[in-house]
Amino acid sequence: MDDDLPWGSACRRTPGYLKVQRATCYGRLGLGEEAGSLWTQVLADVPETARRYRGVYMARQATAAAAAREPDQAVEIARTVATIAVETRSARMRRELSTLERAMRPWHDAPVGRDLAEVLAPLTEGS
């Protein structure tokens, strides 16, 4: 694009970038099933070596699972994310996990809620 409109680099965005943005928006709108499906597609294309991106996207996938009323799945995903967050010390990932904690409030007193607290405990130790 070569015009005077303030598009910035938006015209250079890839289909993967757009899929991430769409999944993020669906998740923030509480459309857990739709977001979860997109996160599965996104994560299939993110290399294992891109640990910070994978961790952030997986945390968002876990939040989508909670929104879709799949708390067990959310906790399973969070196990991996918590490990990556501790190893990388990613503040962004920690923020996403805080969002997951809020999404999991309905199960706070249930066994799955206690499991999540246990999974996330290493993130608060020493902070």
Backbone as XML, in Angstrom:
<?xml version="1.0"?>
<chain id="A" units="angstrom">
  <residue number="1" name="MET">
    <atom name="N" x="0.851" y="-1.168" z="0.000"/>
    <atom name="CA" x="0.000" y="0.000" z="0.000"/>
    <atom name="C" x="0.895" y="1.228" z="0.000"/>
  </residue>
  <residue number="2" name="ASP">
    <atom name="N" x="0.568" y="2.125" z="-0.845"/>
    <atom name="CA" x="1.343" y="3.351" z="-0.926"/>
    <atom name="C" x="0.372" y="4.517" z="-0.981"/>
  </residue>
  <residue number="3" name="ASP">
    <atom name="N" x="-0.134" y="4.876" z="0.174"/>
    <atom name="CA" x="-1.051" y="6.009" z="0.230"/>
    <atom name="C" x="-0.775" y="6.810" z="1.491"/>
  </residue>
  <residue number="4" name="ASP">
    <atom name="N" x="-1.556" y="7.813" z="1.724"/>
    <atom name="CA" x="-1.326" y="8.697" z="2.864"/>
    <atom name="C" x="-2.068" y="8.289" z="4.134"/>
  </residue>
  <residue number="5" name="LEU">
    <atom name="N" x="-2.729" y="7.136" z="4.126"/>
    <atom name="CA" x="-3.478" y="6.705" z="5.302"/>
    <atom name="C" x="-2.525" y="6.170" z="6.371"/>
  </residue>
  <residue number="6" name="PRO">
    <atom name="N" x="-2.866" y="6.372" z="7.637"/>
    <atom name="CA" x="-1.973" y="5.966" z="8.737"/>
    <atom name="C" x="-2.071" y="4.473" z="9.075"/>
  </residue>
  <residue number="7" name="TRP">
    <atom name="N" x="-1.809" y="3.620" z="8.125"/>
    <atom name="CA" x="-1.939" y="2.186" z="8.365"/>
    <atom name="C" x="-0.765" y="1.615" z="9.148"/>
  </residue>
  <residue number="8" name="GLY">
    <atom name="N" x="0.345" y="2.315" z="9.177"/>
    <atom name="CA" x="1.515" y="1.744" z="9.840"/>
    <atom name="C" x="1.950" y="0.500" z="9.097"/>
  </residue>
  <residue number="9" name="SER">
    <atom name="N" x="2.246" y="-0.551" z="9.832"/>
    <atom name="CA" x="2.673" y="-1.798" z="9.191"/>
    <atom name="C" x="1.531" y="-2.810" z="9.088"/>
  </residue>
  <residue number="10" name="ALA">
    <atom name="N" x="0.297" y="-2.352" z="9.275"/>
    <atom name="CA" x="-0.850" y="-3.267" z="9.269"/>
    <atom name="C" x="-0.963" y="-4.042" z="7.966"/>
  </residue>
  <residue number="11" name="CYS">
    <atom name="N" x="-0.561" y="-3.439" z="6.846"/>
    <atom name="CA" x="-0.690" y="-4.126" z="5.565"/>
    <atom name="C" x="0.322" y="-5.262" z="5.437"/>
  </residue>
  <residue number="12" name="ARG">
    <atom name="N" x="1.286" y="-5.354" z="6.344"/>
    <atom name="CA" x="2.295" y="-6.406" z="6.295"/>
    <atom name="C" x="1.995" y="-7.556" z="7.250"/>
  </residue>
  <residue number="13" name="ARG">
    <atom name="N" x="0.884" y="-7.513" z="7.926"/>
    <atom name="CA" x="0.546" y="-8.556" z="8.888"/>
    <atom name="C" x="0.287" y="-9.871" z="8.166"/>
  </residue>
  <residue number="14" name="THR">
    <atom name="N" x="0.685" y="-10.944" z="8.799"/>
    <atom name="CA" x="0.532" y="-12.269" z="8.215"/>
    <atom name="C" x="-0.808" y="-12.882" z="8.614"/>
  </residue>
  <residue number="15" name="PRO">
    <atom name="N" x="-1.232" y="-13.917" z="7.907"/>
    <atom name="CA" x="-2.464" y="-14.613" z="8.324"/>
    <atom name="C" x="-2.349" y="-15.165" z="9.750"/>
  </residue>
  <residue number="16" name="GLY">
    <atom name="N" x="-1.147" y="-15.602" z="10.155"/>
    <atom name="CA" x="-0.960" y="-16.091" z="11.527"/>
    <atom name="C" x="-1.180" y="-14.996" z="12.550"/>
  </residue>
  <residue number="17" name="TYR">
    <atom name="N" x="-0.683" y="-13.815" z="12.259"/>
    <atom name="CA" x="-0.876" y="-12.662" z="13.150"/>
    <atom name="C" x="-2.368" y="-12.371" z="13.301"/>
  </residue>
  <residue number="18" name="LEU">
    <atom name="N" x="-3.066" y="-12.387" z="12.187"/>
    <atom name="CA" x="-4.501" y="-12.102" z="12.227"/>
    <atom name="C" x="-5.257" y="-13.170" z="13.017"/>
  </residue>
  <residue number="19" name="LYS">
    <atom name="N" x="-4.823" y="-14.421" z="12.896"/>
    <atom name="CA" x="-5.468" y="-15.506" z="13.641"/>
    <atom name="C" x="-5.252" y="-15.327" z="15.152"/>
  </residue>
  <residue number="20" name="VAL">
    <atom name="N" x="-4.045" y="-14.908" z="15.535"/>
    <atom name="CA" x="-3.756" y="-14.642" z="16.953"/>
    <atom name="C" x="-4.648" y="-13.523" z="17.467"/>
  </residue>
  <residue number="21" name="GLN">
    <atom name="N" x="-4.775" y="-12.462" z="16.688"/>
    <atom name="CA" x="-5.608" y="-11.332" z="17.107"/>
    <atom name="C" x="-7.075" y="-11.739" z="17.223"/>
  </residue>
  <residue number="22" name="ARG">
    <atom name="N" x="-7.537" y="-12.538" z="16.277"/>
    <atom name="CA" x="-8.932" y="-12.994" z="16.316"/>
    <atom name="C" x="-9.174" y="-13.886" z="17.530"/>
  </residue>
  <residue number="23" name="ALA">
    <atom name="N" x="-8.245" y="-14.817" z="17.798"/>
    <atom name="CA" x="-8.387" y="-15.695" z="18.961"/>
    <atom name="C" x="-8.379" y="-14.881" z="20.255"/>
  </residue>
  <residue number="24" name="THR">
    <atom name="N" x="-7.501" y="-13.882" z="20.320"/>
    <atom name="CA" x="-7.436" y="-13.017" z="21.500"/>
    <atom name="C" x="-8.760" y="-12.286" z="21.690"/>
  </residue>
  <residue number="25" name="CYS">
    <atom name="N" x="-9.285" y="-11.740" z="20.614"/>
    <atom name="CA" x="-10.564" y="-11.011" z="20.708"/>
    <atom name="C" x="-11.701" y="-11.935" z="21.123"/>
  </residue>
  <residue number="26" name="TYR">
    <atom name="N" x="-11.776" y="-13.122" z="20.525"/>
    <atom name="CA" x="-12.825" y="-14.070" z="20.912"/>
    <atom name="C" x="-12.719" y="-14.398" z="22.395"/>
  </residue>
  <residue number="27" name="GLY">
    <atom name="N" x="-11.495" y="-14.613" z="22.857"/>
    <atom name="CA" x="-11.300" y="-14.926" z="24.268"/>
    <atom name="C" x="-11.751" y="-13.794" z="25.166"/>
  </residue>
  <residue number="28" name="ARG">
    <atom name="N" x="-11.403" y="-12.575" z="24.805"/>
    <atom name="CA" x="-11.780" y="-11.427" z="25.633"/>
    <atom name="C" x="-13.272" y="-11.160" z="25.607"/>
  </residue>
  <residue number="29" name="LEU">
    <atom name="N" x="-13.929" y="-11.640" z="24.562"/>
    <atom name="CA" x="-15.387" y="-11.513" z="24.491"/>
    <atom name="C" x="-16.096" y="-12.651" z="25.227"/>
  </residue>
  <residue number="30" name="GLY">
    <atom name="N" x="-15.332" y="-13.584" z="25.768"/>
    <atom name="CA" x="-15.917" y="-14.710" z="26.491"/>
    <atom name="C" x="-16.390" y="-15.835" z="25.589"/>
  </residue>
  <residue number="31" name="LEU">
    <atom name="N" x="-15.964" y="-15.835" z="24.328"/>
    <atom name="CA" x="-16.331" y="-16.885" z="23.383"/>
    <atom name="C" x="-15.288" y="-17.991" z="23.456"/>
  </residue>
  <residue number="32" name="GLY">
    <atom name="N" x="-15.326" y="-18.742" z="24.555"/>
    <atom name="CA" x="-14.299" y="-19.727" z="24.868"/>
    <atom name="C" x="-14.112" y="-20.819" z="23.842"/>
  </residue>
  <residue number="33" name="GLU">
    <atom name="N" x="-15.197" y="-21.386" z="23.348"/>
    <atom name="CA" x="-15.074" y="-22.467" z="22.374"/>
    <atom name="C" x="-14.427" y="-21.981" z="21.083"/>
  </residue>
  <residue number="34" name="GLU">
    <atom name="N" x="-14.869" y="-20.823" z="20.603"/>
    <atom name="CA" x="-14.324" y="-20.269" z="19.371"/>
    <atom name="C" x="-12.852" y="-19.917" z="19.539"/>
  </residue>
  <residue number="35" name="ALA">
    <atom name="N" x="-12.528" y="-19.284" z="20.669"/>
    <atom name="CA" x="-11.142" y="-18.911" z="20.940"/>
    <atom name="C" x="-10.274" y="-20.156" z="21.086"/>
  </residue>
  <residue number="36" name="GLY">
    <atom name="N" x="-10.757" y="-21.146" z="21.797"/>
    <atom name="CA" x="-9.987" y="-22.375" z="22.009"/>
    <atom name="C" x="-9.652" y="-23.076" z="20.716"/>
  </residue>
  <residue number="37" name="SER">
    <atom name="N" x="-10.614" y="-23.115" z="19.823"/>
    <atom name="CA" x="-10.385" y="-23.736" z="18.521"/>
    <atom name="C" x="-9.294" y="-22.994" z="17.747"/>
  </residue>
  <residue number="38" name="LEU">
    <atom name="N" x="-9.363" y="-21.673" z="17.774"/>
    <atom name="CA" x="-8.336" y="-20.881" z="17.079"/>
    <atom name="C" x="-6.973" y="-21.035" z="17.744"/>
  </residue>
  <residue number="39" name="TRP">
    <atom name="N" x="-6.929" y="-21.070" z="19.078"/>
    <atom name="CA" x="-5.640" y="-21.238" z="19.746"/>
    <atom name="C" x="-5.003" y="-22.568" z="19.384"/>
  </residue>
  <residue number="40" name="THR">
    <atom name="N" x="-5.801" y="-23.601" z="19.230"/>
    <atom name="CA" x="-5.261" y="-24.899" z="18.808"/>
    <atom name="C" x="-4.598" y="-24.771" z="17.445"/>
  </residue>
  <residue number="41" name="GLN">
    <atom name="N" x="-5.249" y="-24.064" z="16.519"/>
    <atom name="CA" x="-4.677" y="-23.850" z="15.189"/>
    <atom name="C" x="-3.402" y="-23.022" z="15.264"/>
  </residue>
  <residue number="42" name="VAL">
    <atom name="N" x="-3.441" y="-21.949" z="16.039"/>
    <atom name="CA" x="-2.277" y="-21.068" z="16.171"/>
    <atom name="C" x="-1.090" y="-21.839" z="16.736"/>
  </residue>
  <residue number="43" name="LEU">
    <atom name="N" x="-1.319" y="-22.573" z="17.816"/>
    <atom name="CA" x="-0.228" y="-23.266" z="18.490"/>
    <atom name="C" x="0.381" y="-24.371" z="17.630"/>
  </residue>
  <residue number="44" name="ALA">
    <atom name="N" x="-0.382" y="-24.897" z="16.700"/>
    <atom name="CA" x="0.166" y="-25.906" z="15.786"/>
    <atom name="C" x="1.260" y="-25.312" z="14.907"/>
  </residue>
  <residue number="45" name="ASP">
    <atom name="N" x="1.226" y="-24.004" z="14.708"/>
    <atom name="CA" x="2.204" y="-23.330" z="13.845"/>
    <atom name="C" x="3.331" y="-22.629" z="14.600"/>
  </residue>
  <residue number="46" name="VAL">
    <atom name="N" x="3.231" y="-22.549" z="15.920"/>
    <atom name="CA" x="4.259" y="-21.855" z="16.700"/>
    <atom name="C" x="5.328" y="-22.871" z="17.096"/>
  </residue>
  <residue number="47" name="PRO">
    <atom name="N" x="6.576" y="-22.626" z="16.705"/>
    <atom name="CA" x="7.630" y="-23.594" z="17.031"/>
    <atom name="C" x="7.892" y="-23.692" z="18.532"/>
  </residue>
  <residue number="48" name="GLU">
    <atom name="N" x="8.335" y="-24.861" z="18.958"/>
    <atom name="CA" x="8.651" y="-25.095" z="20.373"/>
    <atom name="C" x="9.718" y="-24.120" z="20.869"/>
  </residue>
  <residue number="49" name="THR">
    <atom name="N" x="10.575" y="-23.656" z="19.971"/>
    <atom name="CA" x="11.654" y="-22.750" z="20.359"/>
    <atom name="C" x="11.144" y="-21.348" z="20.704"/>
  </residue>
  <residue number="50" name="ALA">
    <atom name="N" x="9.951" y="-21.006" z="20.281"/>
    <atom name="CA" x="9.357" y="-19.693" z="20.586"/>
    <atom name="C" x="8.600" y="-19.804" z="21.904"/>
  </residue>
  <residue number="51" name="ARG">
    <atom name="N" x="9.330" y="-20.113" z="22.976"/>
    <atom name="CA" x="8.714" y="-20.449" z="24.255"/>
    <atom name="C" x="7.859" y="-19.332" z="24.831"/>
  </residue>
  <residue number="52" name="ARG">
    <atom name="N" x="8.302" y="-18.103" z="24.739"/>
    <atom name="CA" x="7.524" y="-17.000" z="25.323"/>
    <atom name="C" x="6.194" y="-16.826" z="24.587"/>
  </residue>
  <residue number="53" name="TYR">
    <atom name="N" x="6.236" y="-16.851" z="23.267"/>
    <atom name="CA" x="4.984" y="-16.744" z="22.514"/>
    <atom name="C" x="4.089" y="-17.936" z="22.821"/>
  </residue>
  <residue number="54" name="ARG">
    <atom name="N" x="4.650" y="-19.143" z="22.798"/>
    <atom name="CA" x="3.848" y="-20.332" z="23.099"/>
    <atom name="C" x="3.202" y="-20.209" z="24.481"/>
  </residue>
  <residue number="55" name="GLY">
    <atom name="N" x="3.979" y="-19.770" z="25.455"/>
    <atom name="CA" x="3.449" y="-19.654" z="26.811"/>
    <atom name="C" x="2.304" y="-18.663" z="26.911"/>
  </residue>
  <residue number="56" name="VAL">
    <atom name="N" x="2.459" y="-17.512" z="26.289"/>
    <atom name="CA" x="1.396" y="-16.498" z="26.304"/>
    <atom name="C" x="0.153" y="-17.042" z="25.604"/>
  </residue>
  <residue number="57" name="TYR">
    <atom name="N" x="0.352" y="-17.638" z="24.442"/>
    <atom name="CA" x="-0.799" y="-18.154" z="23.686"/>
    <atom name="C" x="-1.471" y="-19.300" z="24.429"/>
  </residue>
  <residue number="58" name="MET">
    <atom name="N" x="-0.679" y="-20.157" z="25.064"/>
    <atom name="CA" x="-1.263" y="-21.257" z="25.830"/>
    <atom name="C" x="-2.024" y="-20.743" z="27.046"/>
  </residue>
  <residue number="59" name="ALA">
    <atom name="N" x="-1.524" y="-19.685" z="27.678"/>
    <atom name="CA" x="-2.251" y="-19.102" z="28.811"/>
    <atom name="C" x="-3.603" y="-18.569" z="28.339"/>
  </residue>
  <residue number="60" name="ARG">
    <atom name="N" x="-3.613" y="-17.949" z="27.174"/>
    <atom name="CA" x="-4.882" y="-17.466" z="26.617"/>
    <atom name="C" x="-5.786" y="-18.645" z="26.247"/>
  </residue>
  <residue number="61" name="GLN">
    <atom name="N" x="-5.185" y="-19.732" z="25.773"/>
    <atom name="CA" x="-5.965" y="-20.929" z="25.463"/>
    <atom name="C" x="-6.585" y="-21.500" z="26.741"/>
  </residue>
  <residue number="62" name="ALA">
    <atom name="N" x="-5.839" y="-21.491" z="27.823"/>
    <atom name="CA" x="-6.362" y="-21.980" z="29.106"/>
    <atom name="C" x="-7.522" y="-21.113" z="29.580"/>
  </residue>
  <residue number="63" name="THR">
    <atom name="N" x="-7.406" y="-19.813" z="29.419"/>
    <atom name="CA" x="-8.489" y="-18.906" z="29.803"/>
    <atom name="C" x="-9.723" y="-19.163" z="28.942"/>
  </residue>
  <residue number="64" name="ALA">
    <atom name="N" x="-9.495" y="-19.443" z="27.664"/>
    <atom name="CA" x="-10.616" y="-19.781" z="26.771"/>
    <atom name="C" x="-11.283" y="-21.070" z="27.236"/>
  </residue>
  <residue number="65" name="ALA">
    <atom name="N" x="-10.500" y="-22.041" z="27.680"/>
    <atom name="CA" x="-11.071" y="-23.292" z="28.189"/>
    <atom name="C" x="-11.929" y="-23.023" z="29.419"/>
  </residue>
  <residue number="66" name="ALA">
    <atom name="N" x="-11.473" y="-22.148" z="30.295"/>
    <atom name="CA" x="-12.280" y="-21.796" z="31.471"/>
    <atom name="C" x="-13.583" y="-21.133" z="31.041"/>
  </residue>
  <residue number="67" name="ALA">
    <atom name="N" x="-13.496" y="-20.239" z="30.054"/>
    <atom name="CA" x="-14.707" y="-19.566" z="29.558"/>
    <atom name="C" x="-15.668" y="-20.550" z="28.911"/>
  </residue>
  <residue number="68" name="ALA">
    <atom name="N" x="-15.116" y="-21.630" z="28.351"/>
    <atom name="CA" x="-15.948" y="-22.674" z="27.722"/>
    <atom name="C" x="-16.421" y="-23.702" z="28.756"/>
  </residue>
  <residue number="69" name="ARG">
    <atom name="N" x="-16.175" y="-23.395" z="30.045"/>
    <atom name="CA" x="-16.578" y="-24.258" z="31.157"/>
    <atom name="C" x="-15.877" y="-25.613" z="31.118"/>
  </residue>
  <residue number="70" name="GLU">
    <atom name="N" x="-14.584" y="-25.549" z="30.791"/>
    <atom name="CA" x="-13.720" y="-26.734" z="30.771"/>
    <atom name="C" x="-12.542" y="-26.492" z="31.733"/>
  </residue>
  <residue number="71" name="PRO">
    <atom name="N" x="-12.839" y="-26.403" z="33.040"/>
    <atom name="CA" x="-11.787" y="-26.045" z="33.994"/>
    <atom name="C" x="-10.648" y="-27.057" z="34.081"/>
  </residue>
  <residue number="72" name="ASP">
    <atom name="N" x="-10.941" y="-28.346" z="33.908"/>
    <atom name="CA" x="-9.879" y="-29.352" z="33.969"/>
    <atom name="C" x="-8.876" y="-29.145" z="32.837"/>
  </residue>
  <residue number="73" name="GLN">
    <atom name="N" x="-9.391" y="-28.850" z="31.653"/>
    <atom name="CA" x="-8.518" y="-28.584" z="30.517"/>
    <atom name="C" x="-7.690" y="-27.323" z="30.774"/>
  </residue>
  <residue number="74" name="ALA">
    <atom name="N" x="-8.312" y="-26.309" z="31.346"/>
    <atom name="CA" x="-7.610" y="-25.063" z="31.653"/>
    <atom name="C" x="-6.423" y="-25.322" z="32.581"/>
  </residue>
  <residue number="75" name="VAL">
    <atom name="N" x="-6.627" y="-26.137" z="33.597"/>
    <atom name="CA" x="-5.555" y="-26.428" z="34.553"/>
    <atom name="C" x="-4.444" y="-27.235" z="33.882"/>
  </residue>
  <residue number="76" name="GLU">
    <atom name="N" x="-4.802" y="-28.178" z="33.048"/>
    <atom name="CA" x="-3.777" y="-28.968" z="32.354"/>
    <atom name="C" x="-2.897" y="-28.085" z="31.488"/>
  </residue>
  <residue number="77" name="ILE">
    <atom name="N" x="-3.492" y="-27.165" z="30.776"/>
    <atom name="CA" x="-2.717" y="-26.237" z="29.953"/>
    <atom name="C" x="-1.860" y="-25.344" z="30.852"/>
  </residue>
  <residue number="78" name="ALA">
    <atom name="N" x="-2.430" y="-24.885" z="31.950"/>
    <atom name="CA" x="-1.718" y="-23.994" z="32.877"/>
    <atom name="C" x="-0.475" y="-24.651" z="33.462"/>
  </residue>
  <residue number="79" name="ARG">
    <atom name="N" x="-0.474" y="-25.966" z="33.610"/>
    <atom name="CA" x="0.710" y="-26.660" z="34.138"/>
    <atom name="C" x="1.934" y="-26.371" z="33.269"/>
  </residue>
  <residue number="80" name="THR">
    <atom name="N" x="1.752" y="-26.483" z="31.972"/>
    <atom name="CA" x="2.857" y="-26.223" z="31.045"/>
    <atom name="C" x="3.241" y="-24.750" z="31.065"/>
  </residue>
  <residue number="81" name="VAL">
    <atom name="N" x="2.232" y="-23.887" z="31.055"/>
    <atom name="CA" x="2.488" y="-22.446" z="31.025"/>
    <atom name="C" x="3.242" y="-22.009" z="32.276"/>
  </residue>
  <residue number="82" name="ALA">
    <atom name="N" x="2.865" y="-22.513" z="33.428"/>
    <atom name="CA" x="3.522" y="-22.119" z="34.677"/>
    <atom name="C" x="5.005" y="-22.490" z="34.641"/>
  </residue>
  <residue number="83" name="THR">
    <atom name="N" x="5.319" y="-23.642" z="34.112"/>
    <atom name="CA" x="6.720" y="-24.059" z="33.998"/>
    <atom name="C" x="7.494" y="-23.100" z="33.100"/>
  </residue>
  <residue number="84" name="ILE">
    <atom name="N" x="6.911" y="-22.766" z="31.960"/>
    <atom name="CA" x="7.569" y="-21.838" z="31.034"/>
    <atom name="C" x="7.720" y="-20.463" z="31.683"/>
  </residue>
  <residue number="85" name="ALA">
    <atom name="N" x="6.700" y="-20.011" z="32.386"/>
    <atom name="CA" x="6.737" y="-18.689" z="33.026"/>
    <atom name="C" x="7.839" y="-18.611" z="34.079"/>
  </residue>
  <residue number="86" name="VAL">
    <atom name="N" x="8.005" y="-19.663" z="34.857"/>
    <atom name="CA" x="9.053" y="-19.677" z="35.874"/>
    <atom name="C" x="10.424" y="-19.659" z="35.201"/>
  </residue>
  <residue number="87" name="GLU">
    <atom name="N" x="10.591" y="-20.482" z="34.176"/>
    <atom name="CA" x="11.890" y="-20.585" z="33.504"/>
    <atom name="C" x="12.274" y="-19.313" z="32.750"/>
  </residue>
  <residue number="88" name="THR">
    <atom name="N" x="11.297" y="-18.651" z="32.139"/>
    <atom name="CA" x="11.598" y="-17.466" z="31.325"/>
    <atom name="C" x="11.452" y="-16.157" z="32.100"/>
  </residue>
  <residue number="89" name="ARG">
    <atom name="N" x="10.804" y="-16.225" z="33.259"/>
    <atom name="CA" x="10.509" y="-15.030" z="34.061"/>
    <atom name="C" x="9.710" y="-14.002" z="33.264"/>
  </residue>
  <residue number="90" name="SER">
    <atom name="N" x="8.809" y="-14.478" z="32.455"/>
    <atom name="CA" x="8.012" y="-13.610" z="31.589"/>
    <atom name="C" x="6.885" y="-12.918" z="32.353"/>
  </residue>
  <residue number="91" name="ALA">
    <atom name="N" x="6.971" y="-11.603" z="32.432"/>
    <atom name="CA" x="5.918" y="-10.822" z="33.089"/>
    <atom name="C" x="4.627" y="-10.897" z="32.289"/>
  </residue>
  <residue number="92" name="ARG">
    <atom name="N" x="4.741" y="-10.924" z="30.992"/>
    <atom name="CA" x="3.557" y="-11.004" z="30.130"/>
    <atom name="C" x="2.791" y="-12.309" z="30.375"/>
  </residue>
  <residue number="93" name="MET">
    <atom name="N" x="3.528" y="-13.394" z="30.498"/>
    <atom name="CA" x="2.890" y="-14.680" z="30.760"/>
    <atom name="C" x="2.224" y="-14.680" z="32.136"/>
  </residue>
  <residue number="94" name="ARG">
    <atom name="N" x="2.863" y="-14.065" z="33.108"/>
    <atom name="CA" x="2.282" y="-13.976" z="34.448"/>
    <atom name="C" x="0.972" y="-13.193" z="34.422"/>
  </residue>
  <residue number="95" name="ARG">
    <atom name="N" x="0.939" y="-12.128" z="33.615"/>
    <atom name="CA" x="-0.312" y="-11.348" z="33.496"/>
    <atom name="C" x="-1.415" y="-12.214" z="32.888"/>
  </residue>
  <residue number="96" name="GLU">
    <atom name="N" x="-1.057" y="-12.988" z="31.874"/>
    <atom name="CA" x="-2.065" y="-13.867" z="31.258"/>
    <atom name="C" x="-2.547" y="-14.919" z="32.248"/>
  </residue>
  <residue number="97" name="LEU">
    <atom name="N" x="-1.655" y="-15.412" z="33.086"/>
    <atom name="CA" x="-2.057" y="-16.393" z="34.093"/>
    <atom name="C" x="-2.930" y="-15.754" z="35.172"/>
  </residue>
  <residue number="98" name="SER">
    <atom name="N" x="-2.745" y="-14.483" z="35.434"/>
    <atom name="CA" x="-3.631" y="-13.763" z="36.363"/>
    <atom name="C" x="-5.036" y="-13.672" z="35.773"/>
  </residue>
  <residue number="99" name="THR">
    <atom name="N" x="-5.098" y="-13.474" z="34.468"/>
    <atom name="CA" x="-6.395" y="-13.459" z="33.782"/>
    <atom name="C" x="-7.060" y="-14.824" z="33.908"/>
  </residue>
  <residue number="100" name="LEU">
    <atom name="N" x="-6.266" y="-15.879" z="33.766"/>
    <atom name="CA" x="-6.789" y="-17.238" z="33.940"/>
    <atom name="C" x="-7.322" y="-17.425" z="35.359"/>
  </residue>
  <residue number="101" name="GLU">
    <atom name="N" x="-6.595" y="-16.968" z="36.344"/>
    <atom name="CA" x="-7.070" y="-17.090" z="37.733"/>
    <atom name="C" x="-8.441" y="-16.456" z="37.907"/>
  </residue>
  <residue number="102" name="ARG">
    <atom name="N" x="-8.631" y="-15.279" z="37.326"/>
    <atom name="CA" x="-9.942" y="-14.611" z="37.430"/>
    <atom name="C" x="-11.020" y="-15.432" z="36.718"/>
  </residue>
  <residue number="103" name="ALA">
    <atom name="N" x="-10.684" y="-15.984" z="35.562"/>
    <atom name="CA" x="-11.666" y="-16.791" z="34.813"/>
    <atom name="C" x="-12.036" y="-18.068" z="35.561"/>
  </residue>
  <residue number="104" name="MET">
    <atom name="N" x="-11.131" y="-18.539" z="36.410"/>
    <atom name="CA" x="-11.360" y="-19.782" z="37.149"/>
    <atom name="C" x="-12.028" y="-19.559" z="38.509"/>
  </residue>
  <residue number="105" name="ARG">
    <atom name="N" x="-12.400" y="-18.343" z="38.838"/>
    <atom name="CA" x="-13.032" y="-18.062" z="40.142"/>
    <atom name="C" x="-14.249" y="-18.931" z="40.442"/>
  </residue>
  <residue number="106" name="PRO">
    <atom name="N" x="-15.095" y="-19.259" z="39.450"/>
    <atom name="CA" x="-16.252" y="-20.107" z="39.786"/>
    <atom name="C" x="-15.861" y="-21.464" z="40.385"/>
  </residue>
  <residue number="107" name="TRP">
    <atom name="N" x="-14.641" y="-21.907" z="40.156"/>
    <atom name="CA" x="-14.181" y="-23.200" z="40.655"/>
    <atom name="C" x="-13.168" y="-23.046" z="41.783"/>
  </residue>
  <residue number="108" name="HIS">
    <atom name="N" x="-13.103" y="-21.867" z="42.376"/>
    <atom name="CA" x="-12.100" y="-21.569" z="43.392"/>
    <atom name="C" x="-12.092" y="-22.594" z="44.538"/>
  </residue>
  <residue number="109" name="ASP">
    <atom name="N" x="-13.263" y="-22.971" z="45.018"/>
    <atom name="CA" x="-13.352" y="-23.889" z="46.154"/>
    <atom name="C" x="-13.436" y="-25.351" z="45.746"/>
  </residue>
  <residue number="110" name="ALA">
    <atom name="N" x="-13.484" y="-25.619" z="44.451"/>
    <atom name="CA" x="-13.551" y="-26.997" z="43.950"/>
    <atom name="C" x="-12.142" y="-27.583" z="43.860"/>
  </residue>
  <residue number="111" name="PRO">
    <atom name="N" x="-12.029" y="-28.893" z="43.786"/>
    <atom name="CA" x="-10.695" y="-29.496" z="43.651"/>
    <atom name="C" x="-9.889" y="-28.936" z="42.473"/>
  </residue>
  <residue number="112" name="VAL">
    <atom name="N" x="-10.543" y="-28.664" z="41.359"/>
    <atom name="CA" x="-9.822" y="-28.135" z="40.203"/>
    <atom name="C" x="-9.279" y="-26.729" z="40.486"/>
  </residue>
  <residue number="113" name="GLY">
    <atom name="N" x="-9.981" y="-25.962" z="41.282"/>
    <atom name="CA" x="-9.508" y="-24.636" z="41.675"/>
    <atom name="C" x="-8.295" y="-24.724" z="42.578"/>
  </residue>
  <residue number="114" name="ARG">
    <atom name="N" x="-8.320" y="-25.706" z="43.478"/>
    <atom name="CA" x="-7.158" y="-25.911" z="44.342"/>
    <atom name="C" x="-5.964" y="-26.411" z="43.523"/>
  </residue>
  <residue number="115" name="ASP">
    <atom name="N" x="-6.241" y="-27.236" z="42.515"/>
    <atom name="CA" x="-5.169" y="-27.695" z="41.622"/>
    <atom name="C" x="-4.518" y="-26.510" z="40.911"/>
  </residue>
  <residue number="116" name="LEU">
    <atom name="N" x="-5.344" y="-25.577" z="40.444"/>
    <atom name="CA" x="-4.795" y="-24.401" z="39.767"/>
    <atom name="C" x="-3.923" y="-23.590" z="40.723"/>
  </residue>
  <residue number="117" name="ALA">
    <atom name="N" x="-4.382" y="-23.406" z="41.947"/>
    <atom name="CA" x="-3.590" y="-22.661" z="42.935"/>
    <atom name="C" x="-2.237" y="-23.338" z="43.151"/>
  </residue>
  <residue number="118" name="GLU">
    <atom name="N" x="-2.237" y="-24.644" z="43.204"/>
    <atom name="CA" x="-0.989" y="-25.395" z="43.379"/>
    <atom name="C" x="-0.067" y="-25.229" z="42.156"/>
  </residue>
  <residue number="119" name="VAL">
    <atom name="N" x="-0.660" y="-25.277" z="40.969"/>
    <atom name="CA" x="0.109" y="-25.116" z="39.736"/>
    <atom name="C" x="0.752" y="-23.739" z="39.672"/>
  </residue>
  <residue number="120" name="LEU">
    <atom name="N" x="0.022" y="-22.723" z="40.118"/>
    <atom name="CA" x="0.514" y="-21.344" z="40.016"/>
    <atom name="C" x="1.363" y="-20.910" z="41.210"/>
  </residue>
  <residue number="121" name="ALA">
    <atom name="N" x="1.413" y="-21.690" z="42.255"/>
    <atom name="CA" x="2.166" y="-21.334" z="43.459"/>
    <atom name="C" x="3.639" y="-20.985" z="43.176"/>
  </residue>
  <residue number="122" name="PRO">
    <atom name="N" x="4.351" y="-21.734" z="42.339"/>
    <atom name="CA" x="5.746" y="-21.371" z="42.084"/>
    <atom name="C" x="5.940" y="-19.979" z="41.496"/>
  </residue>
  <residue number="123" name="LEU">
    <atom name="N" x="4.899" y="-19.422" z="40.915"/>
    <atom name="CA" x="5.005" y="-18.084" z="40.322"/>
    <atom name="C" x="5.006" y="-17.000" z="41.384"/>
  </residue>
  <residue number="124" name="THR">
    <atom name="N" x="4.420" y="-17.286" z="42.537"/>
    <atom name="CA" x="4.358" y="-16.264" z="43.591"/>
    <atom name="C" x="5.453" y="-16.454" z="44.630"/>
  </residue>
  <residue number="125" name="GLU">
    <atom name="N" x="6.093" y="-17.610" z="44.634"/>
    <atom name="CA" x="7.170" y="-17.867" z="45.586"/>
    <atom name="C" x="8.360" y="-16.991" z="45.226"/>
  </residue>
  <residue number="126" name="GLY">
    <atom name="N" x="8.830" y="-16.249" z="46.196"/>
    <atom name="CA" x="9.994" y="-15.411" z="45.985"/>
    <atom name="C" x="9.697" y="-14.107" z="45.248"/>
  </residue>
  <residue number="127" name="SER">
    <atom name="N" x="8.415" y="-13.830" z="44.984"/>
    <atom name="CA" x="8.053" y="-12.580" z="44.287"/>
    <atom name="C" x="7.813" y="-11.479" z="45.271"/>
  </residue>
</chain>
